[in-house]
Amino acid sequence: MAVVFALSVCAGVRAQAQKAPAQPQSSSSQGQPTQTPAAQGPDSQSASYGVYVPIDPLSNVRYDNRYDVSLGLGYDHMKAGPSLLQGANLGGLDADASYWLTRQWGLEASGRAYLGTSGTAPNHAAGNGGDLQGAMVKQYFFVGGLEALGPHNKHGAILAHAMFGGVYGNFQKDLLGQPPATFDFYYNQFAPAAIVGGSLDLNRSEHWVFRITPDMVMTHYNFSYGPYSGASFSQYDLNFAISVGMDYKFTKIKRSHKKANWVSGW
């Protein structure tokens, strides 16, 4: 009887299991494709963080300004006397200003101050019977002339100038009261001078320009063997000078009255 009861219970459980409704299958088991996350590329990242917009600091560079000024550290080579073997290497400041008349031509004025020491001729002027050496000499230039704009673009420009005027030479400061002829020096004097050369401009922004200015400097000093001897000679000296500094353009005042030229920048 126990065996018969156990068999009847198992048969009832199997019948209930067959009558129970089937469980619905998941969507993944119905053959639908599984979605994978999209790859994060450069375009998607830039869309998330914003678009990079490059800025050109030279986009507003123009050559239509009426005025500009520059200041630089200068070097000048010279001879303090007509027949000295030793040259003098002077340092100082170079200040320039330009007023542009047309697209390519303008007026330029320059003031330059240089100082340094110079060798001397054998003189035996020192207190111990030796030679005086390393005397201080100075030069001050005041010149003006024409300036021309050469090849140029937004990155830079080449300019040329020819300026004429005068120079004051101070040669007697350290001569111990002796006549300059003792050291083969010039006397303190004003003399004609000319500066011919140009500039290499490298634009840094709409207003600021890095400028390098190499020049040939010509002076015409007089030389005397004594202040009252009546014997006087003059000599042309050609020397090299260079300055490095910054130029500033005043862009609000234009050199052209045609507004189309303002927009093009020439």
C-alpha positions in Angstrom: 0.0 0.0 0.0 2.9 2.4 0.7 4.3 1.8 -2.7 1.0 2.4 -4.4 0.5 5.7 -2.4 4.0 6.9 -3.4 3.4 6.2 -7.1 0.1 8.0 -7.1 1.7 11.1 -5.5 4.4 11.2 -8.2 1.8 10.9 -11.0 -0.1 13.9 -9.5 2.9 16.1 -9.3 3.9 15.4 -13.0 0.3 16.2 -14.1 0.4 19.6 -12.4 3.8 20.4 -13.9 2.4 19.7 -17.4 -0.6 21.9 -16.8 1.5 24.9 -15.6 1.9 27.8 -18.3 5.3 28.2 -20.0 7.5 31.1 -18.8 8.0 33.9 -21.5 11.4 34.0 -23.1 13.6 37.2 -22.7 14.2 39.5 -25.6 17.8 38.4 -25.9 16.7 34.8 -26.4 14.4 35.8 -29.3 17.3 36.4 -31.7 17.5 40.2 -31.4 21.1 41.7 -31.8 22.8 43.0 -28.7 23.8 46.7 -28.9 27.4 47.5 -28.2 28.5 51.0 -26.9 29.8 53.3 -29.6 33.6 54.0 -29.8 34.8 57.3 -28.4 36.8 58.9 -31.2 38.4 62.4 -31.5 35.3 63.9 -33.1 33.0 62.7 -30.4 35.5 64.0 -27.7 35.8 67.4 -29.4 32.0 67.6 -29.6 31.8 66.9 -25.8 34.5 69.4 -24.8 33.9 72.1 -27.5 35.5 73.1 -30.8 39.1 74.5 -30.8 39.3 77.8 -32.7 42.9 78.8 -33.6 43.8 82.5 -33.0 46.3 84.2 -35.3 48.0 87.2 -33.5 49.2 88.5 -36.9 45.8 88.6 -38.6 45.4 92.4 -38.1 48.9 93.3 -39.2 48.7 96.3 -41.6 51.1 98.7 -43.3 48.7 101.7 -43.4 49.7 103.4 -40.1 50.9 107.1 -40.3 53.3 107.0 -37.3 55.6 104.6 -35.6 58.4 104.9 -33.1 61.2 102.5 -32.1 63.8 102.2 -29.3 66.7 99.8 -29.2 70.1 98.9 -27.8 72.8 100.0 -30.1 76.4 99.2 -31.0 78.7 101.6 -32.9 82.3 101.1 -34.0 84.4 104.2 -34.5 87.9 105.6 -34.4 88.6 108.5 -32.0 91.5 109.9 -34.1 92.5 110.1 -37.7 95.3 107.5 -37.7 94.6 105.4 -34.6 95.2 101.7 -35.1 92.8 100.8 -32.3 89.1 101.1 -32.9 86.5 101.9 -30.2 83.5 99.7 -29.6 80.7 101.8 -28.2 77.3 100.9 -26.8 74.2 103.0 -26.3 70.6 103.7 -27.4 69.0 104.2 -30.8 65.6 106.1 -30.9 63.8 106.5 -34.2 60.4 108.0 -35.4 58.7 107.6 -38.8 56.1 109.7 -40.5 54.7 107.9 -43.6 53.7 110.0 -46.6 52.5 107.3 -49.0 52.3 103.6 -49.2 56.0 103.1 -49.5 57.7 106.4 -48.7 58.1 108.2 -45.4 60.3 110.6 -43.3 62.5 109.2 -40.6 64.4 111.0 -37.7 66.9 109.3 -35.5 68.7 110.2 -32.3 71.6 108.0 -31.1 73.9 108.1 -28.1 77.0 105.9 -27.8 79.8 105.7 -25.3 82.8 103.5 -24.6 86.6 103.5 -24.3 89.3 103.9 -26.9 92.9 103.0 -27.2 95.4 105.9 -27.8 98.6 106.6 -29.5 101.9 106.2 -27.5 101.8 109.3 -25.3 103.7 108.9 -22.0 101.1 111.1 -20.3 100.4 109.0 -17.3 101.7 110.1 -13.9 104.2 107.2 -13.7 105.6 107.8 -17.2 103.4 105.2 -18.8 100.9 105.6 -21.6 97.3 106.7 -20.9 95.0 104.0 -22.2 91.2 103.4 -22.3 90.1 107.0 -22.5 86.3 107.5 -22.5 84.8 108.7 -25.8 81.2 109.6 -26.7 79.1 110.2 -29.9 75.7 111.8 -30.2 73.9 111.6 -33.6 71.0 113.7 -34.8 69.9 112.8 -38.3 66.9 112.6 -40.6 65.9 111.6 -44.1 63.9 109.3 -46.3 62.6 105.8 -45.4 61.3 103.2 -47.9 59.1 100.1 -47.3 60.3 97.1 -49.2 59.0 93.5 -49.4 56.5 92.9 -46.6 53.7 90.6 -45.4 52.0 89.8 -42.1 55.1 88.2 -40.7 57.7 90.9 -41.4 59.1 93.6 -43.6 62.4 94.9 -45.0 62.9 98.7 -44.9 65.7 101.0 -46.1 66.7 104.5 -45.0 69.2 107.3 -45.8 69.6 110.0 -43.2 71.8 113.0 -42.9 72.6 115.5 -40.2 75.2 116.0 -37.5 77.2 114.3 -34.8 78.8 115.6 -31.6 82.0 113.9 -30.6 83.3 114.1 -27.1 86.9 112.9 -27.0 88.7 115.0 -24.4 87.0 113.9 -21.2 89.8 111.6 -20.0 92.9 113.2 -21.5 94.2 114.6 -18.3 94.2 118.2 -19.7 96.6 117.3 -22.5 96.0 118.3 -26.1 94.1 115.7 -28.1 96.9 115.6 -30.6 99.1 114.0 -27.9 96.9 110.9 -28.1 96.0 111.2 -31.8 92.5 112.1 -30.8 90.0 114.5 -32.4 89.0 117.6 -30.5 85.4 117.9 -29.1 83.3 119.1 -32.0 80.1 119.0 -34.1 80.6 117.4 -37.5 78.5 116.3 -40.5 77.2 112.8 -40.4 75.2 110.3 -42.5 73.6 107.0 -41.7 72.6 104.7 -44.5 71.1 101.2 -44.0 67.8 99.6 -43.2 65.7 97.5 -40.8 64.5 94.0 -40.6 61.1 93.9 -39.0 59.5 90.8 -37.4 55.9 91.4 -36.5 54.7 90.2 -33.1 51.2 91.7 -33.1 49.2 94.5 -34.8 51.2 97.1 -32.9 54.5 95.6 -31.8 57.4 94.8 -34.1 60.8 93.3 -33.2 63.4 95.4 -35.2 67.0 94.8 -36.2 68.7 97.8 -37.8 72.2 97.5 -39.4 73.8 100.7 -40.7 76.8 102.2 -42.3 77.8 105.4 -40.3 79.9 108.1 -41.9 81.4 111.0 -40.0 83.6 114.0 -41.1 85.7 115.2 -38.1 88.3 117.9 -38.2 91.7 117.3 -36.8 94.2 119.9 -35.6 97.7 119.7 -34.1 96.9 122.4 -31.7 94.0 124.8 -31.0 96.0 127.8 -32.4 98.4 126.2 -34.8 96.2 126.9 -37.8 96.9 123.5 -39.3 93.6 121.7 -39.6 92.6 118.6 -41.5 89.4 116.7 -42.0 88.7 113.1 -42.5 85.8 110.9 -43.5 85.4 107.8 -41.4 83.1 104.9 -42.4 82.0 102.5 -39.6 79.4 99.9 -38.8 76.5 100.2 -36.3 73.6 98.0 -35.4 70.7 98.2 -33.0 68.1 95.7 -31.7 64.8 96.8 -30.2 61.1 97.2 -30.5 59.0 99.3 -32.8 55.4 100.5 -32.0 52.8 101.3 -34.7 50.1 103.9 -34.0 47.3 102.3 -36.1 44.4 104.6 -35.4 45.8 107.3 -37.8 46.0 106.0 -41.3 48.4 107.1 -44.0 45.7 106.8 -46.7 42.4 108.6 -47.0 40.8 105.7 -48.9 39.0 103.4 -46.6 39.4 100.5 -49.0 43.1 100.7 -48.3 42.5 100.5 -44.6 40.7 97.2 -45.0 43.2 95.7 -47.4 46.1 96.8 -45.3 48.1 97.2 -48.4 
